Amino acid sequence: MSGNRLRTARVLSVIAATLISLACGTNYAYSAWAPAFAEKLKLSSTQSNLIGTFGNLGMYSAGIPIGLLVDTRGPRPGALLGAVSLGVGYFSLYRAYDGGPGSISLPWLCFFAFLTGVGGCASFAGAVKTSALNWPDHRGAATAFPLSAFGLSAFVFASVSSLAFPDNTLDLLLLLAIATFTIPFIGSFLLRIVPVPQSYDPLPGSLERSGSDASTLLQRSKSEDSRHIVRHLSHEPDIRGLAMLSHTKFYLLWVLMGLLTGLGIMTINNIGSDARALWHHYDDSASSEFVQERQLMHVEILSFMSFCGRLTSGIGSDIIVRKLGMSRFWCLFISSTIFLFAQVCGTQIDNPHLLGFLSGLTGLAYGFLFGVYPALVAETFGVNGFSQNWGSMTLAPIVFGNIFNLVYGHIYDRHSIILPGGQRDCKDGLYCYRNAYFVTLGASLVGVGISLWSIHHDWIANLKKRKERERAREA
């Protein structure tokens, strides 16, 4: 195949990967339809949060098995599996909403939400890996397109919904079912790993990885391409699996990952409930159409700011390490500090016009976190075991995200009343959920403390290394 045709195939693959990624981050649009879904099906806030938690569970727990599938079978099976899982999951939720209360039981609703998470993970696996392997000397730029599209997914679907069919949750769920199946299904046929010439050797700079919550999928291929890359990695650490348990940094990274992602997941899943509670208290004449528009707006803000956080973090962490010679943990300190300010907003903002500060800061901190975390894991434990190591890290959001979601749901339900029709409503405004943000405020303070301790730990370790090198030179 000629050079021009190879390049065209690579470009088409990146375009397909980017479009597929737009369909993969729809779990972050949960707040756009969850309040209306819970209201019609007469679900409590705790039950609604349980459904959202299973969506996150599917996304985070599927990383290792999906990564192995994409490693051994290539990107296309992953994208096709994702298309089917997303389509079945969202279409079943659409049928449940259309059928009304009791049409589908809560365990099945949780299972269908789980499918949407698995589907997003699987399709994104194929998309990111294709981009990473097809452009080994421009990996950061090539993967930036699908990574950014993933971050903007919720923004795109929420925007289309607000413009095309405002206050129509049924049509939004149908759109999600059709689009999240069709885009990955068609795009999968354009995903292909284009052979790299045998003489090709990637530049050392190309070994850097862009970060995201789906960076679990930047797995190493067993093709000839990846063997070229592995030769450049022999100087890096190779710590994986149970061997990580003997390293302090594993526990630091795991707990910090869980705490900070848990904070983000709670607001991402419940910003719609926040908006509804504040508007019902602030202006009881606000129509359901108006409130849903505000809910969609906050989903858009979260998604867009997450996108900005990913870009800023990816570039900023390189500047911090290369130009300033500082620890990459400073990025986590920045993320945890932004999360801290977001939780303060969550405990204080009682004017719905100002709620954008909570959604914006949460999106920025969440994106900033995932923009740097994969690089930290690879830098600490090496890239040879990155697949399983990152998969271990993504178990943390399952634990902490579930805890914070259930805390929020329990607190919200305590302030809610059951209306004659069976729907639940809370008219206490900020006090519907304020105590949940006091809990996460404490967690964010712990996150700031762990980040600072990690920076100090890194500084001590680097100081010891410099002294050892100086003694070696003197000897």
PLY file of the C-alpha trace (Angstrom):
ply
format ascii 1.0
element vertex 475
property float x
property float y
property float z
element edge 474
property int vertex1
property int vertex2
end_header
0.00 0.00 0.00
1.40 3.43 -0.97
2.32 6.08 1.59
-0.63 8.30 0.64
-3.12 5.46 0.96
-1.65 4.48 4.33
-1.98 8.04 5.55
-5.56 8.27 4.27
-6.45 5.05 6.10
-4.95 6.44 9.31
-6.83 9.73 8.97
-10.12 7.91 8.34
-9.50 5.76 11.41
-8.95 8.84 13.58
-12.15 10.43 12.26
-14.09 7.22 12.94
-12.54 6.92 16.39
-13.53 10.51 17.20
-17.14 9.99 16.11
-17.35 6.71 18.02
-16.04 8.45 21.14
-18.90 10.94 20.96
-21.25 8.02 21.61
-19.20 6.60 24.48
-19.37 9.28 27.17
-23.15 9.38 27.44
-23.09 8.06 31.02
-22.13 11.60 31.99
-25.45 12.79 30.55
-27.34 10.75 33.14
-28.53 13.85 34.99
-30.17 15.10 31.78
-32.84 12.39 31.93
-32.60 10.79 35.38
-34.89 13.20 37.32
-37.77 12.89 34.82
-37.15 9.13 34.57
-37.36 8.74 38.36
-40.43 10.96 38.56
-42.42 9.01 35.96
-41.38 5.58 37.26
-41.94 6.74 40.87
-38.40 5.93 41.97
-36.81 7.31 45.11
-33.59 9.32 44.91
-31.72 6.32 46.34
-33.11 4.04 43.63
-32.28 6.58 40.92
-28.73 6.84 42.25
-28.45 3.06 42.27
-29.27 2.99 38.54
-26.64 5.67 37.87
-24.12 3.77 39.97
-24.58 0.64 37.86
-23.88 2.70 34.75
-20.59 3.80 36.29
-19.94 0.24 37.44
-20.19 -0.98 33.86
-17.81 1.70 32.62
-15.11 1.20 35.25
-15.28 -2.54 35.96
-15.11 -3.59 32.31
-11.69 -2.05 31.70
-9.52 -5.16 32.13
-11.66 -7.75 30.24
-12.47 -5.29 27.45
-8.82 -4.35 27.20
-7.87 -8.00 26.80
-10.51 -8.40 24.08
-9.20 -5.42 22.12
-5.60 -6.56 22.63
-6.22 -10.04 21.28
-8.99 -9.46 18.72
-8.35 -5.90 17.58
-10.43 -2.71 17.89
-13.38 -3.71 15.70
-14.88 -6.41 18.00
-14.67 -3.97 20.90
-16.51 -1.27 18.96
-19.18 -3.72 17.78
-19.69 -5.11 21.28
-20.00 -1.55 22.53
-22.56 -0.66 19.86
-24.79 -3.59 20.78
-24.47 -3.01 24.54
-25.23 0.71 24.24
-28.16 0.15 21.90
-29.75 -2.60 24.01
-29.17 -0.69 27.24
-30.63 2.64 26.16
-33.49 1.11 24.15
-34.53 -0.94 27.18
-34.47 2.19 29.36
-36.55 3.93 26.68
-39.11 1.10 26.79
-39.18 1.27 30.60
-39.89 5.01 30.55
-42.55 4.57 27.89
-44.17 1.75 29.86
-44.40 3.72 33.09
-44.25 2.58 36.74
-43.78 -1.15 37.28
-43.17 -1.98 33.61
-39.60 -3.08 34.38
-38.24 -3.93 37.83
-35.39 -2.02 39.48
-32.81 -4.84 39.10
-33.42 -4.89 35.35
-33.13 -1.10 35.16
-29.77 -1.37 36.92
-28.68 -4.09 34.49
-29.60 -1.99 31.45
-27.69 0.97 32.90
-24.75 -1.41 33.45
-24.90 -2.34 29.75
-24.60 1.32 28.74
-21.44 1.60 30.85
-19.92 -1.56 29.38
-20.84 -0.39 25.88
-19.17 2.98 26.35
-16.04 1.30 27.67
-15.88 -1.27 24.84
-16.39 1.14 21.94
-13.98 3.65 23.41
-11.41 0.87 23.80
-11.30 0.27 20.08
-11.39 3.98 19.25
-8.48 5.06 21.44
-6.30 2.06 20.71
-6.67 2.54 16.96
-5.58 6.17 17.23
-2.70 5.34 19.56
-1.22 2.60 17.36
-1.76 4.22 13.96
0.20 7.36 14.88
3.07 6.15 17.09
5.10 9.32 16.49
2.10 11.60 17.14
0.29 9.54 19.75
-0.59 12.44 22.01
-2.19 14.45 19.21
-3.90 11.44 17.64
-5.51 10.26 20.88
-6.45 13.82 21.84
-9.29 13.75 19.29
-11.19 10.73 20.66
-10.36 11.68 24.25
-11.77 15.17 23.74
-14.83 13.80 21.95
-15.47 11.49 24.89
-15.43 14.49 27.22
-17.83 16.41 24.97
-20.27 13.52 24.52
-22.71 14.62 27.21
-22.50 18.21 25.97
-23.42 17.18 22.42
-26.39 14.99 23.34
-27.72 17.45 25.91
-27.47 20.28 23.37
-29.24 18.29 20.64
-31.96 17.33 23.09
-32.56 20.90 24.28
-32.79 22.16 20.69
-34.67 19.32 18.98
-37.10 18.13 21.65
-37.02 20.14 24.89
-38.77 18.58 27.88
-39.14 15.25 26.10
-37.23 12.60 28.00
-38.75 9.81 25.92
-37.28 11.20 22.70
-33.92 11.83 24.40
-33.69 8.17 25.44
-34.68 7.08 21.93
-31.99 9.36 20.47
-29.42 7.82 22.81
-30.51 4.31 21.83
-30.30 4.98 18.08
-27.19 7.16 18.02
-25.07 5.13 20.44
-25.72 1.99 18.40
-25.48 3.45 14.91
-22.33 5.56 15.30
-20.06 2.84 16.79
-21.53 0.17 14.48
-20.82 2.11 11.28
-17.58 3.57 12.59
-16.21 0.16 13.54
-15.78 -0.75 9.87
-13.38 2.18 9.47
-11.32 1.19 12.50
-8.20 -0.62 11.38
-4.62 -0.85 12.54
-2.49 0.39 9.63
0.87 -1.44 9.45
3.94 0.59 10.44
7.04 0.07 8.27
9.57 -2.28 9.86
12.23 0.41 9.70
10.10 2.79 11.73
11.22 3.73 15.24
8.98 6.06 17.21
10.40 9.15 18.82
10.89 8.94 22.60
8.40 11.77 23.04
5.71 9.68 21.44
5.62 7.37 24.41
3.66 9.87 26.46
0.03 9.09 26.98
-2.90 11.40 27.01
-5.10 10.77 30.04
-8.76 10.14 30.49
-11.12 7.98 32.59
-10.95 5.53 29.68
-7.20 5.47 29.44
-7.52 1.90 30.58
-7.82 1.27 26.88
-4.40 2.47 25.82
-3.26 -1.08 25.94
-0.17 -2.42 24.22
-0.66 -4.38 21.02
0.96 -7.73 20.51
1.76 -6.73 16.98
5.16 -5.88 15.55
4.35 -2.20 16.09
4.30 -2.51 19.85
7.52 -4.52 19.95
9.27 -1.52 18.44
7.86 0.58 21.25
8.74 -1.86 24.01
12.44 -1.59 23.15
12.30 2.04 24.24
10.72 1.16 27.58
13.35 -1.15 29.00
14.63 1.56 31.33
11.25 2.06 32.97
9.92 0.24 36.07
7.83 -2.87 35.52
5.60 -3.32 38.56
2.26 -4.98 38.05
-0.47 -7.03 39.68
0.07 -8.10 43.28
3.57 -6.60 43.23
1.97 -3.16 43.53
0.65 -4.02 46.98
4.13 -3.64 48.47
4.42 -0.04 47.24
3.07 2.87 49.27
2.27 4.84 46.13
-0.25 2.23 45.02
-2.39 2.89 48.08
-1.96 6.64 47.73
-3.00 6.59 44.08
-5.87 4.15 44.63
-7.42 6.01 47.56
-6.94 9.41 45.93
-8.47 8.11 42.69
-11.48 6.80 44.58
-12.01 9.89 46.71
-11.78 12.43 43.90
-13.71 10.46 41.28
-16.36 9.72 43.91
-16.82 13.45 44.47
-17.20 14.02 40.75
-19.54 11.09 40.16
-21.91 12.23 42.92
-22.40 15.65 41.35
-22.40 14.32 37.77
-25.21 11.90 38.63
-27.18 14.34 40.77
-26.74 17.84 39.32
-30.20 17.45 37.80
-31.68 16.77 41.24
-29.76 19.74 42.64
-31.22 22.02 39.98
-34.77 20.73 40.45
-34.64 21.12 44.24
-33.32 24.68 44.03
-35.80 25.81 41.38
-38.83 24.28 43.14
-37.85 26.18 46.29
-36.76 29.40 44.57
-39.70 29.71 42.17
-42.59 27.31 42.64
-44.14 28.57 39.41
-41.23 27.23 37.32
-42.59 24.77 34.77
-41.20 21.28 34.26
-40.05 22.33 30.78
-38.06 25.22 32.25
-36.49 23.04 34.96
-35.46 20.38 32.45
-33.81 23.05 30.30
-31.78 24.11 33.33
-30.85 20.48 34.02
-29.61 20.04 30.46
-27.64 23.27 30.75
-25.74 21.96 33.78
-24.97 18.69 31.98
-23.54 20.78 29.13
-21.45 22.85 31.55
-20.09 19.73 33.26
-19.19 18.10 29.96
-17.54 21.16 28.43
-15.52 21.97 31.56
-14.41 18.34 31.80
-13.15 18.66 28.23
-11.24 21.83 29.19
-9.81 20.11 32.26
-8.49 17.20 30.23
-6.69 19.46 27.78
-5.28 21.73 30.48
-4.10 18.85 32.63
-2.41 16.99 29.79
-0.39 20.02 28.73
0.12 21.34 32.26
1.52 18.12 33.70
4.23 18.02 31.02
5.17 21.63 31.75
5.29 20.93 35.49
7.54 17.89 35.06
9.75 18.93 32.14
10.04 22.68 32.43
9.74 23.18 36.18
11.19 19.85 37.35
8.32 19.38 39.81
6.22 16.37 40.76
3.24 15.41 38.61
1.32 15.12 41.88
0.96 18.90 41.79
-1.75 18.33 39.16
-3.64 16.16 41.63
-3.27 18.87 44.25
-4.79 21.35 41.79
-7.63 18.92 41.01
-8.38 18.21 44.67
-8.31 21.94 45.47
-10.82 22.67 42.70
-12.97 19.82 44.03
-12.75 21.43 47.48
-14.09 24.73 46.16
-16.84 22.83 44.32
-18.00 21.15 47.55
-18.07 24.52 49.30
-20.34 25.72 46.50
-22.52 22.65 47.01
-23.02 23.49 50.68
-23.67 27.22 50.19
-25.40 27.95 46.87
-29.13 28.28 47.37
-29.77 30.44 44.30
-30.29 28.24 41.21
-28.86 31.00 39.01
-25.46 30.38 40.66
-25.51 26.57 40.47
-23.28 26.76 37.39
-20.33 27.32 39.72
-20.88 23.85 41.18
-21.28 22.10 37.82
-18.43 24.06 36.19
-15.89 23.51 38.97
-16.82 19.83 39.24
-16.39 19.27 35.50
-13.05 21.11 35.47
-11.69 19.16 38.45
-12.92 15.83 37.07
-11.35 16.44 33.68
-8.12 17.68 35.26
-7.97 14.51 37.35
-8.34 12.10 34.44
-6.04 14.16 32.27
-3.03 13.31 34.43
-3.85 10.07 36.27
-2.91 7.54 33.56
0.46 9.26 33.14
1.02 9.02 36.90
0.22 5.31 36.92
2.48 4.62 33.92
5.27 6.77 35.39
5.06 5.06 38.78
4.67 1.42 37.79
5.80 1.37 34.14
3.90 0.96 30.89
4.52 -2.76 30.41
1.82 -3.63 32.93
-0.28 -0.55 32.30
-3.43 -2.46 31.28
-3.90 -4.38 34.50
-2.51 -1.58 36.68
-4.95 0.98 35.31
-7.73 -1.58 35.58
-6.90 -1.94 39.28
-7.08 1.83 39.70
-10.50 2.05 38.06
-11.94 -0.22 40.74
-11.62 2.69 43.19
-14.37 4.84 41.59
-16.76 1.89 41.90
-16.28 1.80 45.67
-16.22 5.51 46.47
-18.67 6.59 43.78
-21.23 4.10 45.08
-20.77 5.30 48.67
-21.20 9.00 47.84
-24.16 8.34 45.53
-26.00 6.35 48.17
-25.26 8.99 50.82
-26.75 11.64 48.53
-29.81 9.52 47.78
-30.42 8.73 51.45
-30.19 12.40 52.47
-32.39 13.57 49.58
-35.04 10.96 50.35
-35.21 12.04 54.00
-36.26 15.52 52.87
-38.67 14.33 50.16
-42.41 13.88 50.35
-44.52 11.39 48.41
-47.19 13.12 46.34
-50.70 11.63 45.84
-49.67 10.25 42.45
-46.71 8.41 43.99
-44.03 10.81 42.74
-41.43 12.14 45.16
-40.63 15.81 45.57
-38.45 17.94 47.82
-39.20 21.62 48.32
-36.50 22.34 50.92
-34.14 23.75 48.31
-30.48 23.53 49.32
-31.35 21.54 52.44
-32.61 18.66 50.29
-29.00 17.61 49.73
-26.72 20.00 51.65
-25.50 17.42 54.16
-24.27 15.21 51.31
-21.90 17.99 50.25
-20.66 18.36 53.82
-19.64 14.70 53.62
-17.84 15.24 50.31
-16.28 18.45 51.65
-14.56 16.35 54.29
-13.48 13.86 51.63
-12.02 16.64 49.48
-9.99 17.91 52.45
-8.57 14.41 52.84
-7.76 14.46 49.10
-5.88 17.75 49.44
-3.92 16.31 52.37
-2.99 13.11 50.50
-1.91 15.16 47.47
0.40 17.33 49.58
1.83 14.27 51.35
2.46 12.63 47.97
4.28 15.73 46.72
6.47 15.66 49.84
7.06 11.91 49.42
8.13 12.46 45.80
10.46 15.29 46.80
12.19 13.13 49.43
12.55 10.22 46.98
14.01 12.45 44.25
16.39 14.04 46.74
17.70 10.60 47.72
18.18 9.68 44.05
20.16 12.87 43.40
22.41 12.21 46.38
22.99 8.62 45.22
23.94 9.85 41.74
26.33 12.41 43.20
28.01 9.76 45.38
28.28 7.46 42.36
30.00 10.19 40.33
32.41 10.96 43.16
33.27 7.28 43.48
0 1
1 2
2 3
3 4
4 5
5 6
6 7
7 8
8 9
9 10
10 11
11 12
12 13
13 14
14 15
15 16
16 17
17 18
18 19
19 20
20 21
21 22
22 23
23 24
24 25
25 26
26 27
27 28
28 29
29 30
30 31
31 32
32 33
33 34
34 35
35 36
36 37
37 38
38 39
39 40
40 41
41 42
42 43
43 44
44 45
45 46
46 47
47 48
48 49
49 50
50 51
51 52
52 53
53 54
54 55
55 56
56 57
57 58
58 59
59 60
60 61
61 62
62 63
63 64
64 65
65 66
66 67
67 68
68 69
69 70
70 71
71 72
72 73
73 74
74 75
75 76
76 77
77 78
78 79
79 80
80 81
81 82
82 83
83 84
84 85
85 86
86 87
87 88
88 89
89 90
90 91
91 92
92 93
93 94
94 95
95 96
96 97
97 98
98 99
99 100
100 101
101 102
102 103
103 104
104 105
105 106
106 107
107 108
108 109
109 110
110 111
111 112
112 113
113 114
114 115
115 116
116 117
117 118
118 119
119 120
120 121
121 122
122 123
123 124
124 125
125 126
126 127
127 128
128 129
129 130
130 131
131 132
132 133
133 134
134 135
135 136
136 137
137 138
138 139
139 140
140 141
141 142
142 143
143 144
144 145
145 146
146 147
147 148
148 149
149 150
150 151
151 152
152 153
153 154
154 155
155 156
156 157
157 158
158 159
159 160
160 161
161 162
162 163
163 164
164 165
165 166
166 167
167 168
168 169
169 170
170 171
171 172
172 173
173 174
174 175
175 176
176 177
177 178
178 179
179 180
180 181
181 182
182 183
183 184
184 185
185 186
186 187
187 188
188 189
189 190
190 191
191 192
192 193
193 194
194 195
195 196
196 197
197 198
198 199
199 200
200 201
201 202
202 203
203 204
204 205
205 206
206 207
207 208
208 209
209 210
210 211
211 212
212 213
213 214
214 215
215 216
216 217
217 218
218 219
219 220
220 221
221 222
222 223
223 224
224 225
225 226
226 227
227 228
228 229
229 230
230 231
231 232
232 233
233 234
234 235
235 236
236 237
237 238
238 239
239 240
240 241
241 242
242 243
243 244
244 245
245 246
246 247
247 248
248 249
249 250
250 251
251 252
252 253
253 254
254 255
255 256
256 257
257 258
258 259
259 260
260 261
261 262
262 263
263 264
264 265
265 266
266 267
267 268
268 269
269 270
270 271
271 272
272 273
273 274
274 275
275 276
276 277
277 278
278 279
279 280
280 281
281 282
282 283
283 284
284 285
285 286
286 287
287 288
288 289
289 290
290 291
291 292
292 293
293 294
294 295
295 296
296 297
297 298
298 299
299 300
300 301
301 302
302 303
303 304
304 305
305 306
306 307
307 308
308 309
309 310
310 311
311 312
312 313
313 314
314 315
315 316
316 317
317 318
318 319
319 320
320 321
321 322
322 323
323 324
324 325
325 326
326 327
327 328
328 329
329 330
330 331
331 332
332 333
333 334
334 335
335 336
336 337
337 338
338 339
339 340
340 341
341 342
342 343
343 344
344 345
345 346
346 347
347 348
348 349
349 350
350 351
351 352
352 353
353 354
354 355
355 356
356 357
357 358
358 359
359 360
360 361
361 362
362 363
363 364
364 365
365 366
366 367
367 368
368 369
369 370
370 371
371 372
372 373
373 374
374 375
375 376
376 377
377 378
378 379
379 380
380 381
381 382
382 383
383 384
384 385
385 386
386 387
387 388
388 389
389 390
390 391
391 392
392 393
393 394
394 395
395 396
396 397
397 398
398 399
399 400
400 401
401 402
402 403
403 404
404 405
405 406
406 407
407 408
408 409
409 410
410 411
411 412
412 413
413 414
414 415
415 416
416 417
417 418
418 419
419 420
420 421
421 422
422 423
423 424
424 425
425 426
426 427
427 428
428 429
429 430
430 431
431 432
432 433
433 434
434 435
435 436
436 437
437 438
438 439
439 440
440 441
441 442
442 443
443 444
444 445
445 446
446 447
447 448
448 449
449 450
450 451
451 452
452 453
453 454
454 455
455 456
456 457
457 458
458 459
459 460
460 461
461 462
462 463
463 464
464 465
465 466
466 467
467 468
468 469
469 470
470 471
471 472
472 473
473 474
